[in-house]
Amino acid sequence: MPGIWEWIGGGVVLYLLLLARSAWKQGEFKQFLWGLVIVAGLIGFIGGVIWAWIKVKGG
């Protein structure tokens, strides 16, 4: 039985697939991918800053 995080992850993947399908049908798949890359980059950057902050503070 999947846990709560698996259900949430599955929901996010399903939502992104539906968005990708819609973007493909509208001819905006390239813009969708760029948006996805930008959001992933921002999340990665924020995660990296938080990770560095924890390491500098001795966590």
C-alpha positions in Angstrom: 0.0 0.0 0.0 1.5 3.3 -1.0 2.2 5.9 1.7 1.0 9.5 1.7 4.2 10.7 -0.1 3.8 8.2 -2.9 0.2 9.4 -3.4 1.3 13.0 -3.4 4.2 12.3 -5.8 1.9 10.3 -8.1 -0.6 13.2 -8.1 2.1 15.7 -9.0 3.4 13.5 -11.9 -0.2 12.9 -13.2 -0.8 16.7 -13.1 2.4 17.5 -14.9 1.6 14.9 -17.6 -1.9 16.4 -18.1 -0.3 19.9 -18.4 2.3 18.5 -20.9 -0.5 16.9 -23.0 -2.4 20.2 -23.0 0.7 22.2 -23.9 1.4 19.7 -26.7 -2.1 20.0 -28.2 -1.8 23.8 -28.1 1.7 23.8 -29.7 3.3 25.3 -26.6 5.3 22.2 -25.5 8.7 24.1 -25.7 7.4 26.9 -23.4 6.1 24.2 -21.0 9.5 22.5 -20.8 11.2 25.9 -20.3 8.8 26.7 -17.5 9.5 23.3 -15.9 13.2 23.8 -16.1 13.0 27.2 -14.5 10.8 26.0 -11.7 13.0 23.0 -11.1 16.1 25.3 -11.1 14.5 27.6 -8.6 13.5 24.8 -6.3 17.1 23.3 -6.6 18.6 26.7 -5.9 16.5 27.3 -2.8 17.2 23.7 -1.6 21.0 24.3 -2.1 20.9 27.6 -0.2 19.0 25.9 2.7 21.5 22.9 2.6 24.5 25.3 2.6 23.0 27.3 5.5 22.5 24.1 7.6 26.1 23.0 6.8 27.6 26.4 7.7 25.6 26.5 11.0 27.0 23.1 12.0 23.8 21.0 11.6 
